[in-house]
Amino acid sequence: MPTYGGDEVNALVIDVGSTWTRAGFAGEDLPKAYFPSHAGYIESEVEVTETSDEPKDISKAGGDQDVEMADVEAEAAGEITDARTKKVRKFFVGDTESATWRAGMEVGGPMEQGLVKDWDMYEKIWEYAFKSRLRVKPEEHPVMVSEAAWNTSAHRAKLVEMAFEKFNCPAFFVCKTPVLAAFGTGRPTGLVVDVGGEMASACAVYEGYCLTKSVCKQELGGEIISQQILEKLRMENNYEMTPLFDIKSKAPVDTLQPPAIVRYNRADTTSSYLEDMRLRAVQEFKEAACEILERPYTADLVASKPPKPFEFPDGFNLSVGAMRYALPEILFNPNQYLVSRPKHLENEALLGVHEIALKSVMASDVDLRPQLLSSVVLAGGSTLFPGFVDRISVMLQNSIPGSRIKMYAPSTNTERKVTAWLGGSILASLGTFHQLWISRAEYDEHGASIVDKKCQ
């Protein structure tokens, strides 16, 4: 088997998250491609021609029987066919493609609770990353892909099949996200706290191996905060955001006044596309205005902080005070600060991020706990709120007095968004890593089950 970690052939590293996808070449500092995981699709019905499986009734007498016998013989030769229809989806992947308005276009993501739920969309994301963004042939490069710490054997087997059967990769490896995040910050042992768009999770990593019994996860991430911001604006300001795609022109308005806009009123706009565009607009609000307090939220503490002005794409503007601290507080106290609970979380007893981390530590071996607490690795875009690092450190210190707690996170915001990808880039470029790849020959010999033996 060739040495894939060498200079001749660069491995490809792809990390598909619930909100963003990162793809690039092993050994590089940053991914070449960074684009939304949500893709647009238009469903249509096409006519397919299939040989009929229905046996003909040949019990009739006379000439009819001769005709029927002839039909059966023709059917056996594949000459008689039935016209049927099946639904097909045309996908639009990438930042511009998925954001461009098209009549009847739905928008969705391939992931649910960290696992792949839509394999057709997931495949299209790989195809777009390799062919349109990296401009490479996947059959010429080994491919490393990230997976959730709680991924199932069936999902892993399907990943291997897709890599070898659909993309003809010469070699493949799948690695758990916490392990990659730990390598990305140079800590082979530590507690990885990952707060992304959909999920918040914590997992202990020891000497490059994920301790599955320590995995603690919850559906609590940046997308819930975005939805709560939209709900809060509806309730308090009677404001329904109009995304850019529907704005023909706008005029300046005073603070808290309704937007003065002329809309395109585009017919056939789907609710999923509208919601996705609103969430993208709220992303800017989160990044520009929202912060996390270093201590638990109190009205007196917030009163001493200055408000921030912010204008939405349709011209609606306001001075954001308590809201910019209260809504990110959901990450640490979800039961109190959720404006309205999503239906699937109505009966859930939600934990704060620090409680998820603590639960993971307590599920680990007693002798390992000091090492984990002294190497807490932060990953995921939702850890980028100003004040997040200090707050989780304070909360963990209060929960376990006397413990030495140290946080590790990439120094720049860009690197923290791609921590897991960065770990994959480092790992796949190591000279000694070539012996760990699943080769095409091994896949042909052992089948997809080889993944559980080689990728632990």
C-alpha positions as CSV (number, residue, x, y, z in Angstrom):
1,M,0.0,0.0,0.0
2,P,1.4,3.4,-0.9
3,T,2.4,5.9,1.8
4,Y,-0.5,8.3,1.7
5,G,0.9,10.6,4.3
6,G,3.8,11.5,2.0
7,D,4.4,14.6,-0.1
8,E,3.2,13.0,-3.4
9,V,-0.5,12.5,-2.4
10,N,-2.2,14.7,0.1
11,A,-5.1,13.2,2.1
12,L,-8.4,15.0,2.1
13,V,-10.0,15.9,5.4
14,I,-13.8,16.6,5.6
15,D,-15.8,17.6,8.7
16,V,-19.5,17.9,8.1
17,G,-21.2,19.6,11.0
18,S,-24.9,20.3,11.7
19,T,-24.4,24.0,10.5
20,W,-21.1,24.2,8.7
21,T,-18.9,21.9,6.6
22,R,-15.1,22.2,6.5
23,A,-13.0,20.5,3.9
24,G,-9.3,20.7,2.8
25,F,-5.9,19.1,2.5
26,A,-4.1,17.3,5.3
27,G,-1.1,19.3,6.5
28,E,-2.6,22.7,5.9
29,D,-3.4,25.2,8.7
30,L,-7.0,26.0,7.6
31,P,-9.6,24.3,5.4
32,K,-9.8,25.4,1.8
33,A,-13.6,25.1,1.8
34,Y,-16.0,26.4,4.5
35,F,-19.7,26.4,3.6
36,P,-23.1,25.8,5.1
37,S,-24.2,22.2,5.7
38,H,-27.8,23.2,4.9
39,A,-28.6,22.6,1.2
40,G,-31.5,23.6,-1.0
41,Y,-33.5,21.0,-3.0
42,I,-36.4,20.9,-5.4
43,E,-38.4,17.7,-5.5
44,S,-40.0,16.6,-8.8
45,E,-41.6,13.5,-10.2
46,V,-40.0,11.8,-13.1
47,E,-41.3,8.9,-15.2
48,V,-39.3,5.7,-14.9
49,T,-39.8,2.6,-17.1
50,E,-39.7,-0.7,-15.4
51,T,-40.4,-4.2,-16.5
52,S,-43.8,-5.3,-15.1
53,D,-43.7,-8.0,-12.4
54,E,-47.4,-8.7,-12.7
55,P,-48.1,-12.2,-14.1
56,K,-50.7,-12.2,-16.8
57,D,-54.0,-14.2,-16.6
58,I,-53.7,-17.0,-19.2
59,S,-56.9,-18.9,-18.2
60,K,-59.0,-17.4,-21.0
61,A,-60.0,-19.6,-23.9
62,G,-59.7,-19.2,-27.6
63,G,-57.9,-16.2,-29.3
64,D,-57.6,-14.3,-26.1
65,Q,-55.5,-17.1,-24.7
66,D,-53.1,-16.9,-27.6
67,V,-52.8,-13.1,-27.1
68,E,-52.1,-13.6,-23.4
69,M,-49.5,-16.3,-24.1
70,A,-47.8,-14.0,-26.5
71,D,-47.8,-11.2,-23.8
72,V,-46.3,-13.5,-21.3
73,E,-43.5,-14.5,-23.7
74,A,-42.9,-10.8,-24.6
75,E,-42.8,-9.9,-20.9
76,A,-40.3,-12.6,-20.2
77,A,-38.1,-11.0,-22.9
78,G,-38.5,-7.7,-21.2
79,E,-40.5,-6.1,-24.0
80,I,-43.6,-5.1,-22.0
81,T,-43.0,-2.2,-19.6
82,D,-45.0,-0.1,-17.1
83,A,-44.5,3.6,-16.9
84,R,-44.2,4.7,-13.3
85,T,-43.1,7.8,-11.5
86,K,-40.7,8.4,-8.7
87,K,-39.6,11.4,-6.7
88,V,-36.2,12.8,-7.3
89,R,-34.4,15.8,-5.7
90,K,-32.2,18.3,-7.4
91,F,-29.7,19.7,-4.8
92,F,-28.2,23.2,-4.5
93,V,-25.1,23.0,-2.2
94,G,-22.9,25.9,-1.1
95,D,-23.3,29.3,0.4
96,T,-24.6,31.1,-2.7
97,E,-26.5,28.2,-4.3
98,S,-28.5,27.3,-1.1
99,A,-29.2,31.0,-0.4
100,T,-30.5,31.9,-3.9
101,W,-34.3,32.1,-4.0
102,R,-36.0,29.5,-6.2
103,A,-39.7,28.8,-6.4
104,G,-40.6,25.8,-4.3
105,M,-37.1,25.2,-3.0
106,E,-36.9,23.6,0.4
107,V,-33.8,23.9,2.6
108,G,-32.6,21.3,5.1
109,G,-29.5,19.7,6.6
110,P,-28.2,16.2,6.4
111,M,-27.6,15.8,10.2
112,E,-29.9,15.2,13.1
113,Q,-28.5,15.0,16.7
114,G,-25.0,14.6,15.2
115,L,-25.8,11.6,13.0
116,V,-26.5,11.5,9.3
117,K,-30.2,11.3,8.5
118,D,-30.2,12.3,4.8
119,W,-27.6,10.2,3.0
120,D,-28.4,11.7,-0.4
121,M,-27.8,15.2,0.8
122,Y,-24.7,14.1,2.7
123,E,-23.3,12.5,-0.5
124,K,-23.9,15.7,-2.4
125,I,-22.1,17.7,0.2
126,W,-19.0,15.5,-0.2
127,E,-19.3,15.8,-4.0
128,Y,-19.6,19.6,-3.9
129,A,-16.6,19.8,-1.5
130,F,-14.3,17.6,-3.5
131,K,-15.2,18.6,-7.1
132,S,-16.4,22.2,-6.9
133,R,-14.3,23.6,-4.0
134,L,-11.2,21.5,-3.7
135,R,-11.2,20.6,-7.4
136,V,-9.8,17.2,-6.9
137,K,-10.6,13.6,-7.9
138,P,-11.5,11.7,-4.7
139,E,-10.3,8.5,-6.4
140,E,-6.8,9.9,-6.3
141,H,-6.7,10.9,-2.6
142,P,-7.2,9.1,0.8
143,V,-10.1,10.6,2.7
144,M,-10.5,11.2,6.4
145,V,-13.9,12.1,7.8
146,S,-15.1,13.1,11.2
147,E,-17.9,11.5,13.1
148,A,-19.8,12.1,16.4
149,A,-18.6,10.3,19.5
150,W,-21.9,8.5,19.7
151,N,-22.0,7.4,16.0
152,T,-23.4,3.9,15.4
153,S,-21.7,0.9,13.7
154,A,-24.4,1.0,11.0
155,H,-23.7,4.6,10.2
156,R,-19.9,4.0,10.1
157,A,-20.4,1.1,7.8
158,K,-22.4,3.3,5.4
159,L,-19.7,5.9,5.5
160,V,-17.1,3.4,4.4
161,E,-19.4,2.0,1.7
162,M,-20.0,5.6,0.4
163,A,-16.2,6.4,0.3
164,F,-15.3,3.2,-1.6
165,E,-18.4,2.5,-3.7
166,K,-19.5,6.0,-4.7
167,F,-16.2,8.0,-4.6
168,N,-13.7,5.1,-5.2
169,C,-11.3,6.5,-2.6
170,P,-7.9,4.6,-2.5
171,A,-8.0,4.7,1.3
172,F,-10.4,5.9,4.1
173,F,-10.4,6.7,7.8
174,V,-13.2,7.9,10.1
175,C,-12.3,9.5,13.4
176,K,-14.3,10.8,16.3
177,T,-14.7,14.5,16.6
178,P,-13.5,14.8,20.2
179,V,-10.3,13.0,19.4
180,L,-9.7,15.4,16.4
181,A,-10.5,18.5,18.5
182,A,-8.0,17.3,21.2
183,F,-5.3,16.8,18.5
184,G,-6.2,20.2,17.1
185,T,-5.2,21.9,20.3
186,G,-2.2,19.6,21.0
187,R,-3.8,17.7,23.9
188,P,-3.9,13.9,23.4
189,T,-5.7,13.7,26.9
190,G,-8.4,16.0,28.0
191,L,-12.1,16.8,28.3
192,V,-13.5,18.0,25.0
193,V,-16.5,20.3,25.4
194,D,-18.0,20.9,21.9
195,V,-20.9,23.4,21.5
196,G,-22.0,23.6,17.9
197,G,-25.0,24.6,16.0
198,E,-27.3,21.8,17.1
199,M,-25.6,19.8,19.8
200,A,-23.6,20.4,23.0
201,S,-21.5,17.5,24.1
202,A,-18.6,16.6,26.4
203,C,-16.3,13.6,26.1
204,A,-13.2,12.4,27.8
205,V,-10.2,11.6,25.5
206,Y,-7.3,9.6,26.9
207,E,-4.1,9.2,24.8
208,G,-6.0,9.8,21.6
209,Y,-8.9,7.5,22.4
210,C,-12.5,8.5,23.0
211,L,-13.9,7.1,26.3
212,T,-17.4,6.3,25.1
213,K,-18.8,5.8,28.6
214,S,-18.0,9.4,29.3
215,V,-20.0,10.8,26.4
216,C,-22.7,13.3,27.5
217,K,-24.7,15.1,24.9
218,Q,-27.8,17.4,24.6
219,E,-29.7,19.2,21.8
220,L,-28.6,22.6,22.9
221,G,-26.6,24.8,20.5
222,G,-26.4,28.0,18.5
223,E,-29.5,27.3,16.4
224,I,-31.7,27.2,19.5
225,I,-30.4,30.6,20.6
226,S,-31.1,32.0,17.1
227,Q,-34.7,30.7,17.2
228,Q,-35.1,32.2,20.7
229,I,-33.9,35.6,19.4
230,L,-36.5,35.5,16.7
231,E,-39.2,34.5,19.2
232,K,-38.2,37.2,21.6
233,L,-38.4,39.9,18.9
234,R,-41.9,38.6,18.0
235,M,-43.1,38.7,21.6
236,E,-41.5,42.0,22.8
237,N,-41.4,44.1,19.7
238,N,-44.0,42.6,17.5
239,Y,-41.3,42.3,14.8
240,E,-41.1,39.6,12.1
241,M,-37.8,39.8,10.3
242,T,-37.9,40.1,6.5
243,P,-34.8,38.4,5.0
244,L,-32.8,40.1,2.2
245,F,-34.1,37.9,-0.6
246,D,-37.6,39.5,-0.2
247,I,-36.5,43.2,0.1
248,K,-36.9,45.3,-3.0
249,S,-36.1,48.6,-1.4
250,K,-36.0,50.1,2.1
251,A,-36.0,53.5,3.8
252,P,-34.4,54.6,7.2
253,V,-36.7,54.4,10.2
254,D,-36.4,55.5,13.8
255,T,-35.5,53.1,16.6
256,L,-38.1,50.4,17.3
257,Q,-40.3,51.6,14.4
258,P,-41.7,49.1,11.9
259,P,-39.5,48.6,8.8
260,A,-40.3,50.8,5.8
261,I,-39.7,48.3,3.0
262,V,-41.0,47.3,-0.4
263,R,-41.2,43.6,-0.7
264,Y,-40.9,41.3,-3.8
265,N,-43.7,39.1,-2.3
266,R,-42.2,36.1,-4.0
267,A,-44.7,33.4,-4.5
268,D,-43.9,29.8,-3.8
269,T,-41.4,30.6,-1.0
270,T,-41.2,27.5,1.2
271,S,-41.4,27.9,5.0
272,S,-38.0,26.0,5.4
273,Y,-36.2,28.4,3.0
274,L,-37.7,31.5,4.8
275,E,-36.7,30.1,8.2
276,D,-33.2,29.3,7.1
277,M,-32.7,32.8,5.7
278,R,-34.0,34.3,8.9
279,L,-31.5,32.2,11.0
280,R,-28.7,33.3,8.7
281,A,-29.6,37.0,9.4
282,V,-29.8,36.4,13.1
283,Q,-26.2,34.9,13.0
284,E,-24.9,38.4,12.4
285,F,-26.9,39.7,15.4
286,K,-25.4,37.0,17.6
287,E,-21.9,37.7,16.5
288,A,-22.2,41.5,16.8
289,A,-24.3,42.0,19.9
290,C,-24.5,38.9,22.2
291,E,-22.2,38.3,25.1
292,I,-22.0,35.9,28.1
293,L,-21.5,37.3,31.6
294,E,-18.5,36.0,33.5
295,R,-20.8,35.4,36.5
296,P,-24.4,34.0,36.6
297,Y,-27.0,36.4,35.1
298,T,-28.6,39.0,37.5
299,A,-30.6,42.1,36.6
300,D,-28.3,44.3,38.6
301,L,-25.2,43.0,36.8
302,V,-26.8,43.6,33.4
303,A,-28.0,47.1,34.4
304,S,-24.3,48.2,34.7
305,K,-23.5,47.1,31.1
306,P,-24.0,49.5,28.2
307,P,-26.6,48.6,25.5
308,K,-25.5,48.1,21.8
309,P,-27.3,49.4,18.8
310,F,-28.1,47.0,16.0
311,E,-29.9,47.2,12.7
312,F,-31.5,44.2,10.9
313,P,-31.4,43.7,7.1
314,D,-34.9,45.2,6.6
315,G,-34.0,48.5,8.5
316,F,-35.5,47.7,11.9
317,N,-33.1,48.9,14.6
318,L,-33.0,48.8,18.3
319,S,-30.7,49.3,21.3
320,V,-30.0,45.9,22.7
321,G,-29.7,45.8,26.5
322,A,-30.6,42.8,28.7
323,M,-31.5,40.6,25.8
324,R,-28.0,40.4,24.5
325,Y,-26.9,38.7,27.8
326,A,-30.1,36.8,28.7
327,L,-30.4,34.8,25.5
328,P,-26.8,33.4,25.4
329,E,-27.4,32.5,29.1
330,I,-29.5,29.6,27.7
331,L,-26.2,27.7,27.3
332,F,-25.7,27.7,31.1
333,N,-29.3,27.9,32.4
334,P,-31.6,26.6,29.7
335,N,-34.6,25.8,31.9
336,Q,-34.9,29.4,33.1
337,Y,-34.0,31.4,30.0
338,L,-35.6,29.6,27.1
339,V,-38.3,32.0,25.7
340,S,-40.3,29.1,24.3
341,R,-39.3,25.5,24.3
342,P,-39.2,23.6,21.0
343,K,-41.8,20.9,20.9
344,H,-39.2,18.0,21.0
345,L,-37.7,19.5,24.2
346,E,-40.9,20.2,26.1
347,N,-40.5,17.4,28.6
348,E,-36.7,17.4,28.7
349,A,-34.8,18.4,31.9
350,L,-32.1,20.4,30.2
351,L,-28.5,20.8,31.5
352,G,-26.2,23.7,31.2
353,V,-22.9,23.3,29.3
354,H,-20.9,23.2,32.5
355,E,-23.3,20.5,33.9
356,I,-22.8,18.4,30.7
357,A,-19.0,18.8,31.2
358,L,-19.2,17.8,34.9
359,K,-21.4,14.8,34.1
360,S,-18.8,13.6,31.6
361,V,-16.0,14.0,34.1
362,M,-17.9,12.1,36.8
363,A,-18.6,9.2,34.3
364,S,-14.8,8.8,33.9
365,D,-12.3,6.9,36.0
366,V,-11.6,8.6,39.4
367,D,-7.8,8.6,38.7
368,L,-8.3,10.3,35.4
369,R,-10.5,13.2,36.5
370,P,-7.7,15.6,37.6
371,Q,-6.0,15.2,34.2
372,L,-9.3,15.9,32.4
373,L,-10.1,19.0,34.5
374,S,-6.6,20.4,33.9
375,S,-7.0,20.0,30.1
376,V,-10.5,21.2,29.2
377,V,-10.6,21.6,25.4
378,L,-13.2,24.0,23.9
379,A,-14.5,23.5,20.4
380,G,-17.5,24.5,18.2
381,G,-18.7,27.9,17.0
382,S,-21.1,28.5,19.9
383,T,-18.1,28.7,22.3
384,L,-17.1,31.9,20.5
385,F,-19.5,34.2,22.5
386,P,-17.3,36.8,24.4
387,G,-17.0,35.7,28.0
388,F,-17.8,32.0,27.3
389,V,-14.3,30.7,28.3
390,D,-14.2,32.6,31.6
391,R,-17.8,31.7,32.5
392,I,-17.4,27.9,32.0
393,S,-14.2,28.0,34.0
394,V,-15.9,29.8,36.9
395,M,-18.9,27.5,36.8
396,L,-16.7,24.3,36.8
397,Q,-14.5,25.8,39.6
398,N,-17.7,26.5,41.7
399,S,-19.0,23.0,41.1
400,I,-15.7,21.2,42.0
401,P,-13.9,23.5,44.6
402,G,-10.2,22.9,45.0
403,S,-9.7,21.4,41.6
404,R,-7.1,22.7,39.2
405,I,-9.1,23.7,36.0
406,K,-7.4,24.9,32.9
407,M,-9.0,25.8,29.6
408,Y,-7.5,25.1,26.2
409,A,-8.9,26.7,23.1
410,P,-7.4,27.9,19.8
411,S,-6.3,31.6,20.1
412,T,-8.2,32.8,17.1
413,N,-12.0,32.6,16.4
414,T,-11.3,31.1,12.9
415,E,-9.3,28.2,14.4
416,R,-11.9,27.4,17.0
417,K,-14.6,27.1,14.4
418,V,-12.4,24.4,12.6
419,T,-10.7,22.7,15.6
420,A,-11.8,19.2,14.7
421,W,-10.8,19.7,11.0
422,L,-7.4,21.0,12.2
423,G,-6.9,17.9,14.3
424,G,-7.7,15.8,11.2
425,S,-5.3,17.8,9.1
426,I,-2.5,17.1,11.7
427,L,-3.3,13.5,12.1
428,A,-3.7,12.6,8.5
429,S,-0.4,14.3,7.6
430,L,1.7,12.3,10.1
431,G,4.2,10.0,8.5
432,T,3.3,7.1,10.8
433,F,-0.4,7.4,10.1
434,H,-0.3,5.6,6.8
435,Q,-0.6,2.2,8.4
436,L,-3.9,3.1,10.0
437,W,-5.8,3.8,6.7
438,I,-8.4,1.3,5.5
439,S,-7.2,0.4,2.1
440,R,-9.3,-0.6,-0.9
441,A,-7.9,-4.1,-0.7
442,E,-8.9,-4.4,3.0
443,Y,-12.4,-3.2,2.2
444,D,-12.8,-5.7,-0.7
445,E,-11.6,-8.5,1.6
446,H,-13.4,-7.8,4.8
447,G,-16.3,-5.5,3.8
448,A,-17.6,-2.5,5.7
449,S,-17.2,-4.2,9.0
450,I,-13.5,-3.5,8.9
451,V,-14.2,0.1,10.1
452,D,-14.9,-1.0,13.7
453,K,-11.6,-2.9,13.8
454,K,-9.3,-0.2,12.3
455,C,-11.1,3.1,13.3
456,Q,-11.5,2.9,17.1
